[in-house]
Amino acid sequence: MASPLPMMIEDIENEIVEEFEVFDDWMQKYEYLIELGKSLPLINQKYKTQANIITGCQSQVWMHSELIDKHIVFTADSDAIITKGMVALMIRVLSNHTPDEIINAKLNFVNKVGLTQHLSPTRSNGLLSMIRQMKMDAHVFKTKNPAM
């Protein structure tokens, strides 16, 4: 039996938008973000280094990426519960995809869900820094592996 095809980034984004539409207000959405943070694929302790800290985040966020079978796998951790949820969302959307898929991802769900409007300016900047770092990692892997 063939294994199921991995979900396309856009399909994952649409799934997240639908999940957030269930909630009536932003307090419920924040609670959901906190819950999502509990499912974050945690970074191995050995990667929790200064080199893996995402700059631009108010809280501490460590992110590690590695290329496995032509797909980038991200792991992370944060010392802030809402930020953990934000990074969990980004990993859910972008992890296990090819560098090209990550580089070309539009990430429209961020605005559709209302993250940029409802996060504090510092958290919003942190989210943009996470996205920038994930796309930069994808560029690095693509540059190192031009045949991909």
C-alpha positions in Angstrom: 0.0 0.0 0.0 1.4 3.4 -1.0 2.0 5.9 1.7 -0.3 8.9 1.6 1.0 12.0 -0.2 2.2 14.7 2.1 -0.1 17.7 2.4 0.7 20.7 0.3 1.6 23.9 2.2 -1.5 25.7 1.0 -3.7 22.8 2.2 -2.1 23.0 5.7 -2.6 26.7 5.7 -6.3 26.3 4.8 -6.7 23.7 7.5 -5.3 26.2 10.1 -7.6 29.0 8.9 -10.6 26.6 9.4 -9.4 25.7 12.9 -9.1 29.4 13.9 -12.6 30.2 12.5 -14.1 28.0 15.2 -13.2 30.5 17.8 -15.3 33.6 18.6 -12.7 35.9 20.1 -8.9 36.4 20.4 -8.7 35.1 23.9 -9.9 31.7 22.6 -7.4 31.9 19.8 -4.6 32.7 22.2 -5.6 29.7 24.3 -5.5 27.6 21.1 -2.0 29.0 20.3 -0.8 28.0 23.8 -2.3 24.5 23.2 -0.5 24.2 19.8 2.8 25.1 21.6 2.5 21.9 23.6 2.7 19.9 20.4 5.9 21.7 19.2 8.5 19.3 17.9 11.2 20.2 20.5 14.7 21.0 19.5 17.4 18.7 20.7 19.2 20.2 23.7 22.5 20.3 21.8 21.0 22.7 19.2 19.8 25.1 21.9 22.7 27.4 21.3 23.2 31.1 20.6 23.8 30.3 16.9 20.2 28.9 16.7 18.5 31.8 18.4 16.1 33.7 16.1 17.0 37.3 16.2 14.2 39.8 16.2 12.1 37.8 18.7 11.3 39.4 22.1 11.4 36.0 23.8 14.1 33.3 23.3 13.4 31.2 20.3 15.7 28.4 19.1 15.2 26.8 15.8 17.1 24.0 14.1 16.7 22.7 10.5 18.1 19.7 8.8 17.7 18.2 5.4 16.2 14.7 5.4 15.4 13.0 2.1 15.2 16.3 0.2 12.8 17.8 2.8 13.6 20.3 5.5 12.7 19.3 9.1 12.4 22.0 11.6 12.5 21.7 15.4 12.3 24.6 17.9 11.7 25.8 21.4 10.8 29.0 23.1 10.7 30.3 26.6 7.3 32.0 26.0 4.1 30.0 25.7 2.3 32.0 23.0 5.6 32.2 21.0 5.8 28.4 21.3 2.4 28.2 19.7 3.4 30.6 16.9 6.6 28.6 16.1 4.5 25.3 16.3 2.2 26.7 13.6 5.1 27.7 11.4 6.7 24.3 11.7 3.4 22.6 11.0 3.1 24.5 7.8 6.7 24.4 6.5 8.5 21.4 8.0 8.8 18.3 5.9 8.7 20.2 2.6 11.4 20.8 0.0 13.5 24.0 0.0 11.6 25.2 -3.2 8.2 24.7 -1.5 9.3 26.6 1.5 10.9 29.4 -0.5 7.7 29.8 -2.6 5.2 29.5 0.2 2.9 32.5 0.3 1.9 31.9 4.0 -1.4 33.7 3.5 -2.8 32.0 6.6 -0.9 34.5 8.8 -3.1 37.3 7.7 -6.3 35.2 7.2 -6.1 34.0 10.8 -5.3 37.6 12.0 -2.0 36.9 13.6 -0.3 40.1 12.4 -3.2 42.2 13.5 -3.7 40.7 16.9 -0.2 40.0 18.1 1.7 42.7 19.9 4.2 44.5 17.6 7.1 42.7 19.2 5.5 39.3 18.7 4.5 40.2 15.2 8.1 41.1 14.5 9.2 37.8 16.0 6.8 35.9 13.8 8.3 37.6 10.7 11.8 36.8 12.0 10.8 33.1 12.3 9.4 33.1 8.7 12.5 34.9 7.4 14.8 32.4 9.2 12.9 29.3 7.8 13.0 30.7 4.3 16.7 31.6 4.6 17.4 28.0 5.8 15.6 26.7 2.7 17.7 29.0 0.5 20.9 27.7 2.2 19.9 24.0 1.7 19.0 24.7 -2.0 22.3 26.5 -2.6 24.2 23.6 -1.0 22.2 21.0 -3.0 21.6 22.6 -6.4 20.3 19.4 -7.9 17.2 19.6 -5.7 
